Amino acid sequence: MANGAEHDLGVAEVLEAEAIGPPGQRRFRLRVIAGEQTASIWCEKTQVSALSEAVEQVLARHGPSGQGRRPASRPLEPFPDRPTHEFLAGQIALGYNEDADLITLFATDVEQGGMNPQPTVRVDLNRQVARLFTVQAEETVAGGRPTCPLCKQPLEGSEHLCPRTNGHAADALAEIGPPEF
């Protein structure tokens, strides 16, 4: 087990989020390209969104002030039909190596389960790859159905009974305004 994971991919050239299928029925995966190795890590939309936010927080906390402009999004890189590693993520975690200035992504196969599962894949991200991922992941997540700004659940049609209003506001969306599309 290299560096705390079953498969240590080294430094990634690419980390991308991909959504497959129509809005409301999309499946999400993280696509990793690191040298000759590739990983297809299937996950939930909320995991992609949370990972993007966490990467941004790590970059902000450990980076120089004034990171400059956000990079422009770009099309997905070509990816093999049969990646080196493919699994459904149960847990996704981040680490930061201050000496190397790298973010480390750990993903654990949901089938490993148990009380203390060992990560299945470990991959390091430099700042450029990490920043490109956050931009691309945000666009991928936003490409589906709009979400309620209060409960973050998908909006279906004009009627939405938001659990965060707890029955006390007849039209909470009218109070806070429509969601951003």
C-alpha positions, 0 to 999 in steps of 0.5 A: 500500500503506497502512501496510505492508498491501494493505488498511488497515481502520483501527480495528476495532469487532469482532474475533471468532473463529468455528468452523464445523462439528462438533468434529473437522471445524471450520473457523475464521475471524477476523471483522473489522468496521471501519466499512464494511469487513469481513474474513473471515480463515480460519485454523487453530485453533492460529492462533486460540489463539496469537493470543488468547494473544499479544493477552493478552500485549501487553495485559498488557505495555503496560497499566496493572496491574490491568486489572479483570475480564475482560469477559463473552462475548457472541454473535457480531455479525451478519456479511455473507455476502460480506465486503469481504476474504476469504482464508486466512491464511498469517501473522498478526502483531501490533504495538503503537502505544504513542502511540495505545495500539492493537494492530495485527493484520497478516494475510497471504494464504497465496497471496501466499507468497514470501520476504517477503510483504506483509500483505494486511490491517492492522487496529487494535484498541483495548483493549476490542475486544482484550479481548473478542476474547481471551474470545470466542476462548478459548471458541470454541477450547474448544468443540471436542474436549478437548486433551491437556495435554501435547502439545495434540493433540485427544483421541479416545476413551479411548486417547491415545498422547501423543508427549510421553511418548516411550513412557516413561509408560503412562498420562501422563494418569493422572499429571497428571489429566484435561483440563479440559472 
